[in-house]
């Protein structure tokens, strides 16, 4: 099973109320910006989508390079950014690395950005 590594944005996404209820601190805004920056790049959005849509919800880096039409090292770089932002986990199996989205992180990000009807 993939080892889940601690991520500095875990606390931010786990504890923060939606932005519509309470302003972010400077530190929290900086941490959130790092996650959003990871998602703001079209290739990384496509990679996250491909991983989630792949059979079993995980994909090997070797399966992602061709659909994205980039070299494997470039794809690996983008996957590292997504991993560093805590949006995907990775597991090495022999010579390949498999990636899986972290649905709890995506749900927490959605909650944080959601506008509350009871502001």
C-alpha angles and dihedrals in degrees: 000000000000117000112236112222123208112256126200092227093056091088093045095053095038099052109029124104117225113288090244090066105042134014118245121247117241091256093048091048090052092051093046091048089058091056093044091047089055089054096041094074113090095220092053091048089052092048092051089049093048092050093050093045093047118104109277092011093270135092138190117238086240089063095051104054097071098049090047091044093226133116119269093248090054092048089048090053092053091046090052090055090051090047093049088052089053094243096119136027123215134209126190115223111183105304098344133077120218122205130206128182118243103232093188090058092049091048091049091050090050090050092049093052096041118112109231120229089215102055 
